[in-house]
Each structure stands twice: as structure tokens, then as C-alpha cells.
Amino acid sequence: MDTTMRADPGHAGAEPPTPFGGGRFEVLDGWRGVCAAMVVLFHIPALGGLPELPLIRGGYLFVDFFFVLSGFVITHAYYARLRGAADARRFVVSRLKRTYPLHLAMLLAFLAFELLVLKTKGSAEAFQGGNSVYALVMNLLQLHAFGTVDQLGWNYPSWSISAEFGAYVLFAAGMLLLGRRVPWLFAGVVLFATPFLLWRVGELDTTVDFGWLRCLLGFSCGALLRIFAWPPREASAPRCRVSWTAAEVAMLAAVGTFVVAAGHTPLSIAAPFVFTFAVYVFAHEAGSVSAILRWRLFAFLGLISYSIYLTHAFVISRVINVATVVEGRLGLALMMERADGSKAFGPSPLVENGAAVVILVATIIVSAVTWRLVERPFQKLSLSKLGRRNRPDASQPSATPSAA
């Protein structure tokens, strides 16, 4: 979900009510980086310490921020550009080129380790459960967020990449078939998905079963925000930094309070709407919090956020492997067994917080490498081909999610 966009030349026929395709949302880049880090901490198994703080325990909801932001920036970039079947096809192909290479690279990394398990421990330990061969095929086809598997496995955060690609296809189809009436499609998704997920799931924490619908809900909220509420009327008016700083601080407090309170309750269904307000406030980039989110650290985290999201599960698994070996050889207590039989870092705050820091730092380092060696080359390739067909070109928003 890269929020970099450049001016669009417009198109024949009725113009959209507000200009699309121009501007860069630098502060939302910073938000992406922070949310990616929160998802990493959420997935770290620990008995206490930083990973078990209430804000982190509700951190799965930050994936929904990615969905909302994706709908916002994709609509910003392409609402005025998808004019026919050829444009829609190029859009879908460009999205696939942007998101799939890293997804495939991480799947291959997990597959290599699974083959190592097969060689050292035998078939009883390898390719079982969520890591079955069938699940691998569904992951390769990016169908694992559509009810094709019954549990998370392989690179488990990539379910949101699967779901988001489905959102891209729906966006392209909607623009192709409905044109300027596509907001009705997004509104229909919101009106259907909200009560349906509340009825069938009871909360928003759904991945391999209704993950696609969860994604469409957030994506649609972001798209509707961009179509109807951005740029706002006050965009060209003088801005009071103090007032916007107060609004940003209040929004941060609201998001933090909501994530802690919502957790795994029915209230979590409101996450896409809360994050829609957050995107609206911070897209103004007018307060002191926005100034902080422009710092180089946050810009860097935003740049590699897609890699952070897709590499952290592999990093966590390998750190657990190392900790297990160290335990056996040095006799240190680094991992404890939970009631469900899974292992978690503990039992001391030093171990729990130390593991969190090591995993977060290692993920950032690995992500910087994968961004440079995997993401960036394919991103340049996609942009160069798109630019030759549709000048002036726009930087492509990456998926997230994502996520989650």
C-alpha cells in the first residue's frame, strides 16, 4: 500500500467530482510502518511482557487499517484511470506483479524449511495440518482467504494478501461494469458485510473462512472515503496546526482505546469505520503528530512495510528454532509450554521483552533486504511497463496487508 501517486491526465467523458491520481500521503506511509510493527508484535508468542500488552493483544485489528488504506489509495490512483477492459486488465496484472513476487519468495522459504523437516524428522512431522501440500497449492494460487483451507499455515499472514487481491479484482470489475456507479457496489458491500460478519463470526477476527469479506469491508470503507470525502472543502483553506494536532492526538487516543476495548468482541466489527476516520484525519497531514510520522524512521518503516508483513512469520519461526536449540545446549529457560501445548517465550520479562526486540529488529533487517532484492526490482519492472502504456505514470500502492 504505497501511498505515492502522481498526477493523472484525466479521461474522456464525465469527470469525477474531485481530482484523482495526484499527491503523496507521506504520513499514511508512516502509519503503515507502525501498523506493520504492531502486527509483528501481535504474532510473537510470549507469556508476558511487551507482546502481551492489551494494545498488542488487539493488534490483529491493525490489519484492517491496511485494508481501509488500500481502498483509499487504490481509488485515489485508479478511479479516473480504469476506462475499459484493457485498463482493468493492466491494473490487475500490475497488482499481481507488485504483490506476488515477495509472496512467492516467502512461500519458497517456508517450503525449503519444510523439506528440511521432512528430511530430518520424516513425513510424520512435515507437510501436516496447515502446512499440507494442498494448502501450499492454495497459497500459491492466492485462494487461501476464500474458504479453501480450514486453518492458517505456511506464511500465515499472507491470507490478507489473498483477500486483498480479490478486492483488486472486484475494484477493476466494478469500475469496468459500473463506472461512476461503483460507489453503490462499495456501499452494498459495507451494508452486507457488517451484519453478516457479526452474525456468522461474532467479531472481526476471521481469516481463511471469511477473510475475503473482512478485507472487502475495509477496502470499501476506504474507497468510499476517497470518493466522497477527499479532498475536503477545507483542503485549500489555512490550517490551524494546534487544532489539527489536537485532532490527531484525539484520533490516536481513540484508536488505542478502541483496539484495547474491542479485542475479540463484537465491538471489533467497528474497526474499519474507526480506521476510516483515522485515514481521513491523518491524510490532512496538518498536525504535529503528522510531522513526527514524516521522520526518516517512520518513512523507512512505511517503505518496507509490505516486506515486514510478509517476512515476520518466517523470522519468528526461525528465532523459536534457535531458542529451542540454545535451551537444549545451554540449559537456559527461554520457552514455556502453554495450556494448549504451544510454546511461548518466558517466563521472565527479560526473555519475553528480549525476544520481542530481537524478532522486531531481525524482521526489519530481513525486510530491508527483501525490499531491495525482491520488491524493488519487480516494482520498477511493473512501473516501467505501465508507464509506457499510460503516461504520466503513478507509483503503485502495495498490498498489505496486511496485512495482516
C-alpha positions as CSV (number, residue, x, y, z in Angstrom):
1,M,0.0,0.0,0.0
2,D,2.4,2.6,-1.1
3,T,0.7,6.0,-0.9
4,T,2.8,7.6,-3.6
5,M,0.8,9.0,-6.5
6,R,1.4,11.4,-9.3
7,A,-0.9,13.5,-11.5
8,D,-3.3,11.7,-13.8
9,P,-4.0,13.1,-17.3
10,G,-7.8,12.7,-16.9
11,H,-10.1,10.9,-19.3
12,A,-12.8,11.5,-21.8
13,G,-16.4,11.8,-20.6
14,A,-17.7,12.9,-17.2
15,E,-15.0,14.0,-14.8
16,P,-15.0,12.7,-11.2
17,P,-16.3,15.2,-8.6
18,T,-12.8,15.6,-7.1
19,P,-9.3,15.3,-8.7
20,F,-7.9,11.8,-8.6
21,G,-4.4,10.4,-9.1
22,G,-2.3,13.2,-7.6
23,G,-0.5,13.8,-4.4
24,R,1.5,11.8,-1.9
25,F,0.3,10.8,1.5
26,E,3.6,10.6,3.4
27,V,2.0,10.5,6.8
28,L,-0.1,7.5,5.9
29,D,3.2,5.8,4.9
30,G,4.4,6.3,8.5
31,W,1.1,4.8,9.7
32,R,1.6,1.7,7.6
33,G,5.1,1.2,9.1
34,V,3.8,1.5,12.7
35,C,0.8,-0.8,12.0
36,A,3.1,-3.4,10.4
37,A,5.3,-3.4,13.5
38,M,2.2,-3.8,15.7
39,V,1.2,-6.9,13.7
40,V,4.7,-8.3,14.2
41,L,4.4,-7.9,18.0
42,F,1.0,-9.4,18.0
43,H,2.3,-12.6,16.4
44,I,5.2,-13.1,18.9
45,P,4.3,-15.9,21.3
46,A,5.1,-14.8,24.8
47,L,3.8,-15.3,28.3
48,G,4.0,-11.7,29.2
49,G,6.0,-8.5,28.6
50,L,5.6,-6.3,25.6
51,P,3.8,-8.8,23.3
52,E,1.1,-9.3,26.0
53,L,0.2,-5.7,26.5
54,P,-3.6,-5.1,25.9
55,L,-2.9,-2.8,22.9
56,I,-0.7,-5.5,21.3
57,R,-3.2,-8.3,22.0
58,G,-5.8,-6.4,20.0
59,G,-3.1,-5.8,17.3
60,Y,-4.7,-8.2,14.8
61,L,-7.1,-5.3,14.1
62,F,-4.3,-3.2,12.6
63,V,-4.6,-5.5,9.5
64,D,-7.9,-3.7,8.9
65,F,-6.1,-0.4,8.8
66,F,-4.2,-1.8,5.8
67,F,-7.5,-2.8,4.1
68,V,-9.0,0.7,4.6
69,L,-5.8,2.4,3.4
70,S,-5.6,0.1,0.4
71,G,-9.2,1.1,-0.7
72,F,-8.3,4.8,-0.2
73,V,-5.1,4.8,-2.2
74,I,-6.2,2.4,-4.9
75,T,-9.3,4.5,-5.5
76,H,-7.1,7.7,-5.4
77,A,-4.8,6.3,-8.0
78,Y,-7.2,4.4,-10.4
79,Y,-10.7,5.8,-10.1
80,A,-10.1,8.1,-13.0
81,R,-7.9,5.8,-15.0
82,L,-9.8,2.5,-15.5
83,R,-11.7,3.3,-18.7
84,G,-12.1,0.0,-20.3
85,A,-11.2,-3.7,-20.4
86,A,-7.6,-3.1,-21.3
87,D,-7.1,-0.7,-18.4
88,A,-8.7,-3.1,-16.0
89,R,-6.5,-6.0,-17.2
90,R,-3.4,-3.9,-16.9
91,F,-4.4,-2.8,-13.4
92,V,-4.9,-6.4,-12.2
93,V,-1.7,-7.6,-13.8
94,S,0.3,-4.7,-12.3
95,R,-1.1,-5.5,-8.9
96,L,-0.1,-9.1,-9.3
97,K,3.4,-8.2,-10.4
98,R,3.7,-5.9,-7.4
99,T,2.5,-8.2,-4.7
100,Y,3.2,-11.8,-5.9
101,P,7.0,-12.0,-6.1
102,L,7.5,-11.5,-2.4
103,H,4.6,-13.7,-1.6
104,L,6.2,-16.5,-3.7
105,A,9.7,-15.9,-2.3
106,M,8.4,-16.3,1.3
107,L,6.4,-19.4,0.3
108,L,9.6,-20.9,-1.1
109,A,11.5,-20.1,2.1
110,F,8.8,-21.9,4.1
111,L,8.8,-24.8,1.7
112,A,12.6,-25.1,1.9
113,F,12.4,-25.4,5.7
114,E,9.5,-27.9,5.5
115,L,11.6,-30.1,3.2
116,L,14.4,-29.9,5.8
117,V,11.9,-31.1,8.4
118,L,10.9,-33.9,6.1
119,K,14.5,-35.0,5.7
120,T,15.4,-34.8,9.4
121,K,12.2,-35.8,11.1
122,G,10.2,-37.7,8.5
123,S,6.8,-37.5,7.0
124,A,5.0,-37.6,10.3
125,E,6.3,-34.2,11.1
126,A,6.4,-32.5,7.7
127,F,3.6,-31.3,5.4
128,Q,0.9,-31.7,8.1
129,G,-2.1,-29.6,9.1
130,G,-1.9,-26.1,7.8
131,N,1.3,-26.9,6.0
132,S,-0.1,-29.6,3.8
133,V,0.6,-29.9,0.1
134,Y,-3.0,-29.0,-0.7
135,A,-2.7,-25.8,1.5
136,L,0.6,-25.0,-0.3
137,V,-1.2,-25.1,-3.7
138,M,-4.0,-22.8,-2.3
139,N,-1.3,-20.4,-1.1
140,L,0.4,-20.4,-4.4
141,L,-2.9,-19.6,-6.1
142,Q,-3.7,-16.9,-3.5
143,L,-7.0,-18.6,-2.7
144,H,-6.4,-19.3,1.0
145,A,-8.7,-16.5,2.2
146,F,-11.7,-17.8,0.4
147,G,-12.7,-20.8,2.4
148,T,-10.5,-23.3,0.5
149,V,-8.5,-24.2,3.6
150,D,-9.6,-24.8,7.2
151,Q,-6.7,-23.3,9.1
152,L,-3.8,-20.9,8.7
153,G,-0.5,-22.4,7.6
154,W,2.7,-21.8,5.6
155,N,3.3,-18.0,5.6
156,Y,0.1,-17.4,7.7
157,P,-0.1,-13.6,7.4
158,S,-0.4,-13.9,3.6
159,W,-4.1,-14.7,4.0
160,S,-4.7,-10.9,3.8
161,I,-2.7,-10.8,0.5
162,S,-5.0,-13.3,-0.9
163,A,-8.0,-11.4,0.3
164,E,-6.7,-8.1,-1.0
165,F,-6.0,-9.4,-4.5
166,G,-9.7,-10.4,-4.5
167,A,-10.5,-6.8,-3.7
168,Y,-8.4,-5.6,-6.6
169,V,-10.3,-7.8,-9.0
170,L,-13.6,-6.6,-7.6
171,F,-12.5,-3.0,-7.9
172,A,-11.4,-3.5,-11.6
173,A,-14.6,-5.4,-12.4
174,G,-16.8,-2.8,-10.6
175,M,-15.1,0.1,-12.5
176,L,-15.5,-1.8,-15.8
177,L,-19.1,-2.7,-15.3
178,L,-20.5,0.1,-13.2
179,G,-18.2,3.1,-14.0
180,R,-19.2,6.1,-11.8
181,R,-21.9,4.0,-10.2
182,V,-19.3,1.8,-8.5
183,P,-19.8,3.6,-5.1
184,W,-23.1,1.7,-4.9
185,L,-21.1,-1.5,-5.1
186,F,-18.9,-0.4,-2.2
187,A,-21.9,0.8,-0.2
188,G,-23.6,-2.5,-0.7
189,V,-20.5,-4.4,0.5
190,V,-20.5,-2.3,3.7
191,L,-24.2,-2.8,4.3
192,F,-23.9,-6.6,3.7
193,A,-20.6,-7.4,5.3
194,T,-21.0,-5.7,8.6
195,P,-24.1,-7.6,9.8
196,F,-23.1,-10.8,8.1
197,L,-19.7,-11.0,9.8
198,L,-21.3,-10.1,13.1
199,W,-23.8,-12.9,12.6
200,R,-21.6,-15.6,11.3
201,V,-18.3,-14.9,13.1
202,G,-19.4,-12.7,16.0
203,E,-16.3,-10.5,15.7
204,L,-13.8,-9.3,13.0
205,D,-11.1,-12.0,13.6
206,T,-11.7,-14.1,10.5
207,T,-9.0,-15.2,8.1
208,V,-9.3,-18.3,6.0
209,D,-13.0,-18.5,6.1
210,F,-14.4,-15.0,5.6
211,G,-11.1,-13.1,5.3
212,W,-12.1,-12.0,1.8
213,L,-15.2,-10.4,3.1
214,R,-13.4,-8.8,6.0
215,C,-11.0,-7.3,3.5
216,L,-13.8,-6.1,1.2
217,L,-15.4,-4.3,4.1
218,G,-12.3,-2.3,5.0
219,F,-11.4,-1.7,1.3
220,S,-14.9,-0.4,0.6
221,C,-14.8,2.0,3.5
222,G,-11.5,3.4,2.2
223,A,-12.8,3.7,-1.3
224,L,-16.0,5.5,-0.2
225,L,-13.9,7.9,1.9
226,R,-11.8,8.8,-1.1
227,I,-14.7,9.2,-3.5
228,F,-17.0,11.3,-1.3
229,A,-14.8,13.0,1.4
230,W,-11.5,13.7,-0.2
231,P,-10.1,16.2,-0.9
232,P,-12.2,18.0,1.7
233,R,-13.6,21.5,1.2
234,E,-11.2,22.9,3.8
235,A,-8.1,21.4,2.0
236,S,-7.2,24.8,0.4
237,A,-8.1,26.9,3.5
238,P,-5.5,28.0,6.1
239,R,-4.9,25.2,8.6
240,C,-4.5,25.7,12.4
241,R,-1.7,23.5,13.5
242,V,-2.8,23.5,17.1
243,S,-6.3,22.4,16.1
244,W,-5.1,19.6,13.8
245,T,-2.6,18.4,16.4
246,A,-5.4,18.1,18.9
247,A,-7.5,16.2,16.4
248,E,-4.6,13.8,15.7
249,V,-3.9,13.2,19.3
250,A,-7.6,12.6,19.9
251,M,-7.6,10.2,17.0
252,L,-4.6,8.3,18.3
253,A,-6.3,8.0,21.7
254,A,-9.5,6.8,20.1
255,V,-7.7,4.2,18.0
256,G,-5.7,2.9,21.0
257,T,-8.7,2.8,23.3
258,F,-10.8,1.1,20.6
259,V,-8.2,-1.6,19.9
260,V,-7.8,-2.4,23.7
261,A,-11.6,-2.4,24.3
262,A,-12.6,-4.3,21.1
263,G,-10.2,-7.2,21.3
264,H,-12.1,-10.3,20.3
265,T,-15.5,-9.0,21.0
266,P,-18.4,-8.0,18.7
267,L,-17.2,-4.4,19.0
268,S,-14.3,-5.3,16.8
269,I,-16.6,-5.1,13.8
270,A,-16.3,-1.4,14.0
271,A,-12.6,-1.4,13.3
272,P,-12.9,-0.5,9.5
273,F,-15.0,2.6,10.5
274,V,-12.6,3.7,13.2
275,F,-9.7,3.4,10.8
276,T,-11.6,5.3,8.1
277,F,-11.7,8.3,10.5
278,A,-8.0,7.8,11.2
279,V,-7.2,7.9,7.5
280,Y,-9.3,11.0,7.0
281,V,-7.6,12.9,9.9
282,F,-4.0,11.9,9.0
283,A,-4.4,12.3,5.3
284,H,-4.6,16.1,6.0
285,E,-1.0,15.9,7.3
286,A,-1.6,19.1,9.2
287,G,-0.7,18.4,12.9
288,S,2.4,17.8,15.0
289,V,1.8,14.0,15.1
290,S,1.9,14.1,11.3
291,A,5.2,15.9,11.5
292,I,6.6,13.1,13.6
293,L,5.3,10.4,11.2
294,R,7.3,12.1,8.5
295,W,10.5,11.3,10.3
296,R,13.0,9.2,8.5
297,L,12.5,6.2,10.7
298,F,8.7,6.0,10.1
299,A,9.2,6.7,6.4
300,F,11.6,3.8,6.2
301,L,9.2,1.5,8.1
302,G,6.5,2.5,5.7
303,L,8.7,1.8,2.7
304,I,9.4,-1.7,3.8
305,S,6.1,-2.4,5.5
306,Y,5.0,-4.9,2.9
307,S,8.2,-6.9,3.5
308,I,7.7,-6.5,7.3
309,Y,4.3,-8.0,7.0
310,L,5.3,-11.0,4.8
311,T,8.6,-11.9,6.3
312,H,7.9,-11.7,10.1
313,A,6.3,-15.1,10.4
314,F,9.4,-16.8,9.0
315,V,11.6,-14.7,11.3
316,I,9.5,-15.6,14.3
317,S,9.7,-19.3,13.5
318,R,13.4,-19.3,13.0
319,V,14.0,-17.4,16.3
320,I,11.9,-20.0,18.0
321,N,14.1,-22.7,16.4
322,V,17.3,-21.0,17.6
323,A,15.8,-20.6,21.1
324,T,14.9,-24.3,21.3
325,V,18.5,-25.3,20.3
326,V,20.0,-22.8,22.8
327,E,17.8,-24.2,25.5
328,G,18.9,-27.8,24.8
329,R,22.6,-27.0,24.7
330,L,23.0,-24.4,27.4
331,G,20.1,-25.4,29.7
332,L,18.6,-21.9,29.7
333,A,14.8,-21.5,30.2
334,L,13.7,-19.5,27.2
335,M,10.5,-21.2,26.2
336,M,7.5,-22.3,28.3
337,E,4.6,-24.5,27.3
338,R,1.1,-23.0,27.3
339,A,-2.1,-24.8,28.2
340,D,-2.9,-25.5,24.6
341,G,0.5,-27.2,24.1
342,S,2.1,-24.4,22.1
343,K,5.4,-22.8,23.2
344,A,5.9,-19.2,24.2
345,F,8.8,-17.0,25.3
346,G,9.1,-16.8,29.1
347,P,8.9,-17.0,32.0
348,S,10.8,-13.7,32.8
349,P,10.3,-10.2,31.4
350,L,13.9,-10.2,30.3
351,V,13.3,-13.2,28.0
352,E,9.8,-12.0,26.8
353,N,10.9,-8.5,26.0
354,G,14.3,-9.5,24.7
355,A,12.6,-11.9,22.3
356,A,10.3,-9.2,21.1
357,V,13.2,-6.8,20.4
358,V,15.3,-9.5,18.7
359,I,12.4,-10.5,16.4
360,L,11.4,-7.0,15.6
361,V,14.9,-5.9,14.7
362,A,15.6,-9.1,12.8
363,T,12.4,-8.6,10.8
364,I,13.3,-5.1,9.9
365,I,16.8,-6.2,8.7
366,V,15.4,-9.1,6.7
367,S,12.7,-6.8,5.3
368,A,15.2,-4.2,4.1
369,V,16.9,-7.0,2.2
370,T,13.8,-8.4,0.7
371,W,12.6,-4.9,-0.3
372,R,15.9,-4.3,-2.1
373,L,16.3,-7.7,-3.7
374,V,12.7,-8.8,-4.4
375,E,10.2,-6.0,-4.1
376,R,12.0,-3.1,-5.7
377,P,13.2,-4.9,-8.9
378,F,9.7,-6.1,-9.7
379,Q,8.2,-2.8,-8.7
380,K,10.4,-1.0,-11.2
381,L,9.6,-3.5,-13.9
382,S,5.9,-3.1,-13.3
383,L,6.1,0.7,-13.3
384,S,8.2,0.9,-16.4
385,K,5.7,-1.2,-18.4
386,L,2.7,0.6,-17.0
387,G,4.4,4.0,-17.8
388,R,5.0,3.1,-21.4
389,R,1.2,2.5,-21.8
390,N,-0.2,5.2,-19.6
391,R,1.8,8.4,-19.2
392,P,2.3,10.1,-16.8
393,D,2.6,7.0,-14.6
394,A,1.9,6.6,-10.9
395,S,3.8,4.7,-8.3
396,Q,2.0,1.6,-7.4
397,P,0.4,1.1,-4.0
398,S,1.5,-2.2,-2.4
399,A,-0.8,-4.6,-0.7
400,T,-1.0,-5.2,2.9
401,P,-1.6,-6.5,4.5
402,S,-1.6,-6.8,5.7
403,A,-1.5,-7.3,6.4
404,A,-2.4,-8.8,8.0
